[in-house]
């Protein structure tokens, strides 16, 4: 659902407060038909919801749903990766500031139980209750 380049860029814009079709198009330089298709898919999957802000002619704003807001850690992870591996010598193009403490923030994954950072060497996948074929994963201990 979110693997398409335009979809991720639309979500990035939605997280930065963009909510109207024309603003998405202006910020992204995306073709109208492509934008309409991606917005419709995001609405169809319950990631965005449409809300009328004008009735004649009807014009809609697009707001992130809870399901959509739950994608924020994904965008933070992609942003952190880009900052580490794709930024030039001048540094990252955008910096996050945590609204609560006012300090610069980085998106990092941490264990929900102990707070330690997560990376591929610190985790292992085990079969969960929804897995149909568990032959490739370890049984939980």
N, C-alpha and C positions, 0 to 999 in steps of 0.2 A: 504493500500500500504506500509506503513512504520511500521506496527505493528510487523513484523517478526524480531526476534533477529538479524539475520545476516544482514538484510537490514539496521537497525540502525547502526550496527558496520561498515558496508561498507560506509555509509554516514559519520560517524565520521572520518574515515580514509580519505575520499575524502576532507572533510573540513580541514584536517591537511596537505593536499598537495599530498597525494598518488593518482596516476592516472593510474597505470599500473597493469595488471592482476597479474603478479608474485609478485609484491609488496603487493597488497591486500592479496594474499594468504600467503605470508611470515609473514605479520604483524598479520593476524587473525588466521592462522592455520586452515583455512576453506578448505573443500574438493573442488577440482577443479570443479566438476559438480554442486555443490551447488552454488559456486561463479559465474560460468557462467550463471546459471539460474537467480540469483538475479541481476546481471549486465544487463542481457537481459531485465528483467522486468523493471528495473530503466530506461533503454534507451527507452523501449516501452512506458512508462508513461511520457517521456519527462523530467525526473529528471536529468539524465545524458545524455551526447551525446558522441558518439564514434568518435575519430579522429585518422586516421592512422599516425603513427610516423615511420613506416618501411613498405616497400612494398613487399619485398621478403625475407623471408615469411612475409605475412601481419601481422602486430602487431598494436593493437589499444591502445590508451590512452582513459581514460574516464574522461570527464570534467563535472562539475556541470553546469547545465543550470540556467537561472534566476529562473525558477520554483524550481529547486533543491536548489539554494542558499536561497530561501525564507523559506526553512525548518530549517535554522540555529537557529531561536528563539526556535523552538521545542527542538533541541538538547541542547541548553543552559538551557532550563527549566528542562530537564531531568538531566543534569549535576548538576544544583543547588540543585535539590531534593536529588540526590545521595550524594552530598557534605554535606548536612545537616543531612541526615538520615542514610547513609551507611558508611561514612568515619570512620576510627578507630581513636584512640587517637593521632596518628601521623599526622592526617589532610588529606585533599583531595589529590588524586593522581596527579591531574593536576591543575594548576592555570592559569587563563587567564590574559594576560596583554593587555590593550587597546593600539593599535599602535599609536593612535593620541596623547594621553596624557602621555603614558608610565606608567600609574598606574595600579594596580591590579583591575580587573573588575569582576563583578558577573552578571550573566544573571538574570534580573528581569523583570517582566511584569509591564508596567506602562500605565496609561490612555493616549491615543493619544491626548486628549483634554486638560487635566489639569496637567498631569505628576505625579499624585498620584499613588502609587503602587496598583496593582490589585490583589485581592484574591477572594476566593469564597464568602466571606461575603460582598464584595464591589460591586458586579455585580449581575444583574438579566437578564435572557434571555427574550426577547420579540419577537413576531412574526416578521419576516422579509418578504420582498417582494417575496422571492422564496419559502416560506413555503406553502405547499399544505393544510395541516390540522393544523390549529392554535388552536385547542381546548385545548392543554396542555400548551400553552404559553400565557403570557399576551399580550394584544394588546398594541402597542406603545402608549405612552401618548403625 
